[in-house]
């Protein structure tokens, strides 16, 4: 029986490349001269740590991150900004998390939406993904376009297509 999985994954190598490009851009930008700015990416925890001088710099780095994510074809909707906190040296720090996997609530919304569409397929939640099975490939492709068009503020990929 044909099936595929709806997942939300992040290419960590591309994220690492984007972060490194932002670091290079920070080194060359005039508005960052004389301001200690650090940006580091922890692949294991999927967290980007930012340490800089003021709110304007935080916003500038955020904008650069989104720009470089887009250039590297990483969806910027995976970015989840943490609180901006002051440090003891008068700087600001921020943890930027990368959302990966589909949480239970979003998965339930996807399954409910698929069932409401009356397409002859079955959708089941499996860990952080949704498995969709059906008799016809056309039905599966209809579900793919339905999920692409939904407004759940999350990037989705379709993997393990079996026919």
Z-matrix of the N, CA and C atoms (Angstrom, degrees):
N
C 1 1.451
C 2 1.537 1 109.51
N 3 1.332 2 118.18 1 127.19
C 4 1.469 3 120.21 2 -179.00
C 5 1.525 4 112.74 3 -60.53
N 6 1.321 5 115.56 4 143.44
C 7 1.463 6 120.00 5 179.22
C 8 1.526 7 110.64 6 -156.34
N 9 1.324 8 115.46 7 164.95
C 10 1.467 9 122.09 8 170.99
C 11 1.522 10 108.49 9 -154.42
N 12 1.327 11 116.47 10 166.52
C 13 1.458 12 122.11 11 179.07
C 14 1.529 13 109.41 12 -113.85
N 15 1.330 14 115.39 13 137.63
C 16 1.457 15 121.68 14 172.91
C 17 1.531 16 105.91 15 -96.38
N 18 1.331 17 117.15 16 120.05
C 19 1.463 18 121.36 17 -177.90
C 20 1.530 19 109.38 18 -130.93
N 21 1.312 20 115.32 19 167.71
C 22 1.463 21 121.83 20 172.20
C 23 1.525 22 106.65 21 -130.79
N 24 1.337 23 115.42 22 100.97
C 25 1.466 24 120.64 23 -176.05
C 26 1.520 25 109.83 24 -120.87
N 27 1.328 26 114.80 25 158.81
C 28 1.458 27 121.60 26 178.51
C 29 1.527 28 107.42 27 -123.67
N 30 1.344 29 116.20 28 133.93
C 31 1.458 30 120.62 29 175.78
C 32 1.535 31 107.55 30 -81.14
N 33 1.340 32 115.98 31 100.60
C 34 1.474 33 120.78 32 -173.65
C 35 1.524 34 112.46 33 -63.64
N 36 1.335 35 118.03 34 -30.95
C 37 1.461 36 120.35 35 178.69
C 38 1.531 37 110.35 36 -66.34
N 39 1.324 38 116.37 37 -41.23
C 40 1.467 39 119.93 38 177.97
C 41 1.530 40 111.01 39 -66.72
N 42 1.345 41 116.65 40 -37.08
C 43 1.470 42 120.46 41 176.64
C 44 1.531 43 109.14 42 -62.89
N 45 1.330 44 116.50 43 -43.92
C 46 1.465 45 121.48 44 178.68
C 47 1.535 46 110.26 45 -60.10
N 48 1.337 47 116.44 46 -43.84
C 49 1.468 48 120.37 47 178.11
C 50 1.526 49 110.79 48 -61.97
N 51 1.339 50 117.13 49 -43.08
C 52 1.464 51 121.24 50 -179.81
C 53 1.530 52 110.48 51 -62.54
N 54 1.344 53 117.13 52 -43.53
C 55 1.471 54 121.48 53 179.17
C 56 1.532 55 109.86 54 -62.39
N 57 1.328 56 117.20 55 -43.59
C 58 1.466 57 120.39 56 178.77
C 59 1.526 58 111.61 57 -63.11
N 60 1.338 59 117.21 58 -37.32
C 61 1.467 60 120.59 59 177.29
C 62 1.531 61 111.17 60 -66.72
N 63 1.331 62 117.06 61 -37.39
C 64 1.467 63 120.70 62 177.08
C 65 1.524 64 109.68 63 -64.93
N 66 1.328 65 117.21 64 -41.76
C 67 1.478 66 121.13 65 178.33
C 68 1.528 67 110.09 66 -59.37
N 69 1.339 68 117.16 67 -43.30
C 70 1.475 69 121.07 68 178.10
C 71 1.526 70 110.55 69 -62.92
N 72 1.337 71 115.98 70 -41.48
C 73 1.469 72 119.42 71 -179.49
C 74 1.524 73 110.95 72 -65.93
N 75 1.339 74 117.18 73 -39.42
C 76 1.474 75 121.24 74 178.49
C 77 1.529 76 109.88 75 -60.40
N 78 1.346 77 116.83 76 -40.81
C 79 1.471 78 120.98 77 -179.54
C 80 1.530 79 112.29 78 -62.91
N 81 1.332 80 117.27 79 -28.77
C 82 1.466 81 119.66 80 -175.74
C 83 1.533 82 113.58 81 -98.12
N 84 1.335 83 118.29 82 -13.66
C 85 1.471 84 119.87 83 -175.58
C 86 1.524 85 112.41 84 -78.92
N 87 1.335 86 114.97 85 138.39
C 88 1.458 87 121.40 86 -177.10
C 89 1.521 88 112.06 87 -66.53
N 90 1.350 89 117.59 88 -39.03
C 91 1.471 90 119.64 89 -176.34
C 92 1.527 91 113.22 90 -69.87
N 93 1.329 92 117.60 91 -9.70
C 94 1.475 93 120.67 92 177.36
C 95 1.531 94 112.42 93 -102.09
N 96 1.350 95 117.76 94 3.49
C 97 1.468 96 121.04 95 179.38
C 98 1.520 97 109.44 96 -65.84
N 99 1.310 98 117.08 97 133.08
C 100 1.456 99 121.57 98 176.53
C 101 1.521 100 114.01 99 79.47
N 102 1.319 101 116.92 100 0.05
C 103 1.467 102 120.75 101 179.06
C 104 1.531 103 107.67 102 -113.33
N 105 1.307 104 115.54 103 125.13
C 106 1.460 105 119.67 104 178.95
C 107 1.527 106 108.89 105 -74.71
N 108 1.337 107 115.96 106 114.96
C 109 1.462 108 120.89 107 179.69
C 110 1.518 109 108.52 108 -127.07
N 111 1.332 110 115.76 109 125.41
C 112 1.463 111 120.53 110 179.54
C 113 1.524 112 108.76 111 -120.84
N 114 1.324 113 115.40 112 138.67
C 115 1.451 114 122.11 113 177.15
C 116 1.524 115 107.00 114 -136.67
N 117 1.334 116 116.66 115 122.93
C 118 1.460 117 119.48 116 -179.18
C 119 1.527 118 109.63 117 -135.67
N 120 1.330 119 115.70 118 148.74
C 121 1.462 120 121.01 119 -178.08
C 122 1.526 121 108.95 120 -119.36
N 123 1.335 122 116.13 121 122.54
C 124 1.450 123 122.50 122 176.79
C 125 1.529 124 107.96 123 -100.08
N 126 1.336 125 116.51 124 103.89
C 127 1.473 126 120.81 125 -176.23
C 128 1.520 127 112.24 126 -64.17
N 129 1.333 128 116.44 127 -36.84
C 130 1.470 129 119.63 128 -176.35
C 131 1.521 130 111.53 129 -64.96
N 132 1.344 131 116.79 130 -46.25
C 133 1.463 132 121.29 131 -178.59
C 134 1.526 133 112.61 132 -89.42
N 135 1.342 134 116.95 133 -8.20
C 136 1.470 135 123.06 134 -177.55
C 137 1.532 136 110.61 135 56.96
N 138 1.339 137 115.03 136 50.98
C 139 1.467 138 121.21 137 -179.15
C 140 1.532 139 109.02 138 -131.55
N 141 1.343 140 115.51 139 135.01
C 142 1.461 141 121.64 140 173.33
C 143 1.523 142 105.99 141 -104.02
N 144 1.337 143 117.01 142 123.95
C 145 1.463 144 121.35 143 -179.61
C 146 1.522 145 109.49 144 -102.22
N 147 1.323 146 115.63 145 129.69
C 148 1.455 147 122.37 146 -178.39
C 149 1.525 148 109.16 147 -119.01
N 150 1.330 149 116.44 148 133.39
C 151 1.462 150 122.42 149 176.89
C 152 1.522 151 106.95 150 -136.24
N 153 1.337 152 117.64 151 118.76
C 154 1.462 153 120.28 152 -177.14
C 155 1.530 154 111.33 153 -151.70
N 156 1.327 155 116.39 154 -176.82
C 157 1.457 156 122.25 155 -171.06
C 158 1.513 157 117.76 156 -77.43
N 159 1.338 158 119.05 157 -47.78
C 160 1.468 159 120.06 158 -174.72
C 161 1.527 160 111.06 159 -149.62
N 162 1.348 161 114.77 160 179.73
C 163 1.469 162 120.78 161 -177.46
C 164 1.525 163 113.03 162 -60.41
N 165 1.323 164 117.02 163 -37.69
C 166 1.467 165 120.59 164 -179.55
C 167 1.529 166 110.24 165 -62.17
N 168 1.330 167 116.38 166 -40.57
C 169 1.468 168 120.40 167 179.68
C 170 1.528 169 111.01 168 -68.43
N 171 1.345 170 116.60 169 -38.54
C 172 1.469 171 120.95 170 177.63
C 173 1.522 172 109.31 171 -59.69
N 174 1.336 173 116.09 172 -46.25
C 175 1.464 174 120.47 173 -179.17
C 176 1.535 175 110.43 174 -65.15
N 177 1.319 176 117.17 175 -40.65
C 178 1.468 177 121.16 176 -179.77
C 179 1.531 178 110.59 177 -63.08
N 180 1.339 179 116.61 178 -42.48
C 181 1.469 180 119.94 179 179.38
C 182 1.531 181 110.32 180 -66.33
N 183 1.336 182 116.98 181 -39.97
C 184 1.474 183 120.57 182 176.50
C 185 1.531 184 110.39 183 -57.61
N 186 1.335 185 115.90 184 -47.44
C 187 1.461 186 120.55 185 -179.97
C 188 1.528 187 111.31 186 -61.99
N 189 1.336 188 116.23 187 -41.46
C 190 1.470 189 120.02 188 178.37
C 191 1.526 190 110.46 189 -63.50
N 192 1.346 191 116.54 190 -41.56
C 193 1.471 192 120.05 191 178.75
C 194 1.527 193 110.97 192 -59.35
N 195 1.326 194 116.41 193 -47.15
C 196 1.467 195 120.00 194 -179.26
C 197 1.524 196 109.99 195 -61.81
N 198 1.336 197 117.18 196 -43.15
C 199 1.464 198 121.40 197 179.48
C 200 1.522 199 111.18 198 -60.39
N 201 1.334 200 116.39 199 -47.50
C 202 1.458 201 119.85 200 -177.34
C 203 1.532 202 111.81 201 -72.22
N 204 1.330 203 118.02 202 -32.64
C 205 1.471 204 120.77 203 174.02
C 206 1.521 205 109.27 204 -60.46
N 207 1.340 206 116.27 205 -45.48
C 208 1.459 207 120.75 206 -178.93
C 209 1.526 208 110.85 207 -63.41
N 210 1.321 209 116.96 208 -42.50
C 211 1.471 210 120.71 209 178.10
C 212 1.525 211 111.67 210 -60.85
N 213 1.339 212 116.79 211 -34.99
C 214 1.470 213 120.97 212 -177.60
C 215 1.531 214 111.02 213 -91.25
N 216 1.334 215 116.31 214 10.13
C 217 1.469 216 122.74 215 178.47
C 218 1.528 217 113.43 216 60.48
N 219 1.347 218 115.25 217 37.40
C 220 1.464 219 121.64 218 172.68
C 221 1.528 220 105.61 219 -107.66
N 222 1.321 221 116.89 220 126.57
C 223 1.465 222 121.13 221 -177.45
C 224 1.528 223 109.38 222 -66.42
N 225 1.337 224 116.76 223 127.40
C 226 1.471 225 120.29 224 -177.23
C 227 1.529 226 112.34 225 -73.63
N 228 1.345 227 118.36 226 -6.37
C 229 1.466 228 120.28 227 177.97
C 230 1.531 229 111.81 228 -73.01
N 231 1.338 230 117.82 229 -8.56
C 232 1.468 231 119.77 230 178.19
C 233 1.524 232 111.29 231 -80.21
N 234 1.329 233 116.46 232 -10.67
C 235 1.465 234 121.07 233 -178.32
C 236 1.530 235 110.01 234 -79.41
N 237 1.332 236 115.56 235 130.48
C 238 1.467 237 121.41 236 175.92
C 239 1.533 238 106.83 237 -127.47
N 240 1.340 239 115.78 238 110.12
C 241 1.465 240 120.09 239 -176.01
C 242 1.517 241 111.06 240 -79.54
N 243 1.326 242 115.35 241 135.40
C 244 1.454 243 120.92 242 174.87
C 245 1.525 244 109.61 243 -88.50
N 246 1.328 245 115.92 244 -175.57
C 247 1.469 246 121.11 245 178.71
C 248 1.530 247 110.04 246 -69.68
N 249 1.333 248 116.02 247 144.17
C 250 1.460 249 121.45 248 172.77
C 251 1.516 250 106.63 249 -85.72
N 252 1.334 251 116.29 250 118.68
C 253 1.469 252 120.81 251 -175.47
C 254 1.524 253 110.90 252 -118.18
N 255 1.327 254 117.17 253 140.73
C 256 1.464 255 119.44 254 175.66
C 257 1.542 256 110.89 255 -75.35
N 258 1.333 257 115.42 256 148.39
C 259 1.469 258 119.96 257 176.70
C 260 1.521 259 109.09 258 -105.46
N 261 1.311 260 116.24 259 173.42
C 262 1.468 261 120.62 260 -177.96
C 263 1.530 262 111.81 261 -69.75
N 264 1.338 263 118.01 262 -19.79
C 265 1.460 264 121.01 263 -178.55
C 266 1.533 265 112.39 264 -95.09
N 267 1.342 266 116.22 265 14.42
C 268 1.454 267 120.01 266 177.40
C 269 1.520 268 114.46 267 81.70
N 270 1.313 269 117.17 268 10.41
C 271 1.460 270 120.43 269 178.16
C 272 1.527 271 110.06 270 -99.19
N 273 1.316 272 115.98 271 -179.87
C 274 1.465 273 121.46 272 176.64
C 275 1.515 274 109.26 273 -119.45
N 276 1.342 275 115.34 274 142.36
C 277 1.461 276 118.56 275 176.34
C 278 1.519 277 109.08 276 -127.68
N 279 1.337 278 114.36 277 152.48
C 280 1.454 279 120.12 278 -179.61
C 281 1.524 280 109.16 279 -149.22
N 282 1.332 281 115.00 280 136.71
C 283 1.463 282 120.77 281 174.63
C 284 1.524 283 107.29 282 -99.32
N 285 1.321 284 116.09 283 127.61
C 286 1.458 285 121.61 284 -179.92
C 287 1.523 286 107.38 285 -114.02
N 288 1.332 287 116.13 286 111.49
C 289 1.466 288 120.96 287 -176.82
C 290 1.520 289 110.37 288 -91.03
N 291 1.326 290 115.33 289 152.56
C 292 1.459 291 121.28 290 174.70
C 293 1.521 292 108.32 291 -106.22
N 294 1.320 293 117.03 292 122.92
C 295 1.468 294 121.24 293 -179.75
C 296 1.523 295 108.47 294 -82.54
N 297 1.315 296 115.32 295 126.27
C 298 1.456 297 119.78 296 177.93
C 299 1.520 298 108.02 297 -137.03
N 300 1.316 299 116.81 298 141.13
C 301 1.459 300 120.70 299 -177.39
C 302 1.514 301 110.38 300 88.98
N 303 1.321 302 115.41 301 154.90
C 304 1.455 303 121.16 302 -179.49
C 305 1.522 304 108.19 303 -97.98
N 306 1.348 305 117.18 304 121.46
C 307 1.465 306 119.69 305 179.98
C 308 1.532 307 109.61 306 -72.18
N 309 1.318 308 115.76 307 164.08
C 310 1.473 309 121.95 308 -174.54
C 311 1.530 310 112.93 309 -56.54
N 312 1.339 311 117.39 310 -44.81
C 313 1.465 312 120.89 311 -178.24
C 314 1.525 313 111.56 312 -61.94
N 315 1.343 314 116.18 313 -45.74
C 316 1.463 315 120.13 314 179.64
C 317 1.522 316 110.35 315 -64.82
N 318 1.334 317 116.51 316 -40.85
C 319 1.470 318 120.57 317 178.72
C 320 1.526 319 110.73 318 -61.01
N 321 1.331 320 116.48 319 -41.49
C 322 1.471 321 120.62 320 178.23
C 323 1.527 322 110.57 321 -63.36
N 324 1.344 323 116.83 322 -40.08
C 325 1.465 324 120.33 323 178.31
C 326 1.525 325 110.68 324 -62.73
N 327 1.342 326 116.64 325 -41.15
C 328 1.468 327 121.03 326 -179.96
C 329 1.526 328 109.85 327 -63.28
N 330 1.343 329 117.11 328 -47.51
C 331 1.469 330 121.37 329 -179.70
C 332 1.533 331 109.79 330 -61.15
N 333 1.328 332 116.97 331 -44.12
C 334 1.468 333 121.43 332 -179.68
C 335 1.530 334 110.79 333 -62.55
N 336 1.327 335 115.93 334 -41.39
C 337 1.456 336 120.98 335 179.92
C 338 1.535 337 111.07 336 -65.46
N 339 1.337 338 116.61 337 -40.93
C 340 1.470 339 120.94 338 179.02
C 341 1.532 340 109.75 339 -64.40
N 342 1.335 341 116.59 340 -44.04
C 343 1.468 342 119.81 341 179.23
C 344 1.525 343 111.38 342 -64.84
N 345 1.321 344 117.79 343 -38.52
C 346 1.463 345 121.83 344 -179.58
C 347 1.534 346 111.87 345 -67.59
N 348 1.343 347 117.12 346 -22.68
C 349 1.466 348 120.36 347 -177.88
C 350 1.525 349 112.52 348 -76.84
N 351 1.320 350 117.77 349 -11.08
C 352 1.470 351 124.10 350 178.90
C 353 1.534 352 113.39 351 63.92
N 354 1.336 353 117.35 352 17.92
C 355 1.467 354 120.56 353 174.06
C 356 1.529 355 107.19 354 -76.07
N 357 1.321 356 117.35 355 138.46
C 358 1.467 357 120.89 356 -173.74
C 359 1.536 358 110.86 357 -78.77
N 360 1.327 359 115.67 358 74.63
C 361 1.464 360 123.26 359 176.78
C 362 1.525 361 109.11 360 -139.58
N 363 1.334 362 115.64 361 162.37
C 364 1.457 363 120.78 362 174.12
C 365 1.531 364 107.86 363 -113.24
N 366 1.323 365 115.71 364 137.48
C 367 1.461 366 120.91 365 178.30
C 368 1.520 367 108.52 366 -120.95
N 369 1.328 368 116.54 367 131.89
C 370 1.462 369 120.94 368 -179.58
C 371 1.526 370 109.53 369 -134.02
N 372 1.326 371 115.92 370 139.71
C 373 1.466 372 120.98 371 178.25
C 374 1.527 373 109.01 372 -84.09
N 375 1.335 374 116.42 373 127.91
C 376 1.460 375 121.86 374 176.84
C 377 1.529 376 108.08 375 -130.79
N 378 1.319 377 116.55 376 108.11
C 379 1.470 378 122.68 377 -177.17
C 380 1.527 379 110.52 378 52.05
N 381 1.350 380 117.19 379 -113.27
C 382 1.463 381 121.06 380 -177.08
C 383 1.528 382 111.17 381 -108.21
N 384 1.337 383 116.69 382 32.30
C 385 1.457 384 120.88 383 178.32
C 386 1.523 385 109.65 384 -147.07
N 387 1.333 386 116.06 385 167.25
C 388 1.461 387 121.45 386 178.67
C 389 1.525 388 107.52 387 -120.90
N 390 1.318 389 117.30 388 122.19
C 391 1.464 390 122.32 389 177.74
C 392 1.521 391 108.56 390 -93.09
N 393 1.324 392 116.08 391 128.15
C 394 1.462 393 121.72 392 179.26
C 395 1.534 394 108.02 393 -117.56
N 396 1.347 395 116.30 394 125.57
C 397 1.466 396 121.00 395 177.94
C 398 1.524 397 108.99 396 -125.11
N 399 1.323 398 115.07 397 147.68
C 400 1.463 399 120.68 398 179.28
C 401 1.513 400 110.19 399 -162.95
N 402 1.322 401 117.15 400 166.87
C 403 1.464 402 120.95 401 -177.47
C 404 1.530 403 112.12 402 -79.16
N 405 1.337 404 117.54 403 -32.14
C 406 1.466 405 121.06 404 -174.71
C 407 1.524 406 111.32 405 -113.57
N 408 1.331 407 115.30 406 138.64
C 409 1.464 408 119.97 407 176.78
C 410 1.530 409 111.07 408 -64.00
N 411 1.329 410 117.22 409 -33.30
C 412 1.471 411 120.31 410 179.10
C 413 1.526 412 110.95 411 -61.18
N 414 1.344 413 116.46 412 -38.21
C 415 1.464 414 120.40 413 177.88
C 416 1.524 415 110.57 414 -64.19
N 417 1.347 416 115.74 415 -41.69
C 418 1.471 417 119.75 416 179.54
C 419 1.531 418 110.36 417 -63.95
N 420 1.329 419 116.52 418 -41.25
C 421 1.467 420 119.37 419 179.52
C 422 1.530 421 111.07 420 -66.85
N 423 1.325 422 116.73 421 -33.51
C 424 1.470 423 120.43 422 176.02
C 425 1.531 424 110.11 423 -64.33
N 426 1.337 425 116.71 424 -39.34
C 427 1.469 426 120.89 425 177.94
C 428 1.531 427 109.95 426 -65.99
N 429 1.347 428 116.79 427 -40.03
C 430 1.469 429 119.93 428 178.19
C 431 1.528 430 110.95 429 -58.83
N 432 1.328 431 116.81 430 -46.93
C 433 1.470 432 118.56 431 -179.00
C 434 1.531 433 110.64 432 -67.88
N 435 1.338 434 117.12 433 -33.26
C 436 1.464 435 121.14 434 176.76
C 437 1.534 436 110.60 435 -62.16
N 438 1.333 437 116.43 436 -45.32
C 439 1.473 438 121.06 437 -179.46
C 440 1.530 439 110.45 438 -68.23
N 441 1.342 440 117.30 439 -38.42
C 442 1.473 441 120.63 440 177.99
C 443 1.523 442 111.21 441 -60.63
N 444 1.339 443 116.21 442 -39.69
C 445 1.462 444 121.03 443 -174.60
C 446 1.524 445 113.51 444 -82.37
N 447 1.342 446 117.80 445 -16.17
C 448 1.464 447 119.55 446 -178.88
C 449 1.528 448 110.20 447 -67.00
N 450 1.313 449 116.41 448 153.28
C 451 1.463 450 121.25 449 -175.21
C 452 1.529 451 109.50 450 -106.25
N 453 1.340 452 116.73 451 72.71
C 454 1.458 453 120.24 452 -178.41
C 455 1.534 454 112.27 453 -105.51
N 456 1.346 455 116.71 454 9.71
C 457 1.467 456 122.05 455 176.19
C 458 1.525 457 112.31 456 53.22
N 459 1.326 458 114.58 457 46.04
C 460 1.462 459 120.55 458 -179.03
C 461 1.530 460 107.89 459 -156.05
N 462 1.340 461 117.85 460 138.26
C 463 1.463 462 118.41 461 177.34
C 464 1.531 463 110.44 462 -81.17
N 465 1.323 464 116.92 463 138.92
C 466 1.463 465 120.73 464 179.28
C 467 1.521 466 110.01 465 -121.30
N 468 1.323 467 115.32 466 144.86
C 469 1.449 468 121.91 467 172.85
C 470 1.528 469 107.73 468 -122.19
N 471 1.329 470 115.04 469 156.16
C 472 1.467 471 120.85 470 179.72
C 473 1.519 472 108.05 471 -116.91
N 474 1.332 473 116.40 472 118.18
C 475 1.464 474 121.01 473 -175.38
C 476 1.527 475 110.41 474 -127.73
N 477 1.324 476 116.18 475 170.90
C 478 1.466 477 124.33 476 176.96
C 479 1.521 478 112.35 477 56.59
N 480 1.333 479 116.78 478 42.94
C 481 1.464 480 120.25 479 178.51
C 482 1.516 481 108.47 480 -69.85
N 483 1.321 482 115.38 481 117.09
C 484 1.471 483 120.74 482 -179.98
C 485 1.527 484 107.87 483 -121.50
N 486 1.341 485 115.29 484 134.12
C 487 1.469 486 117.59 485 178.32
C 488 1.507 487 111.83 486 -122.86
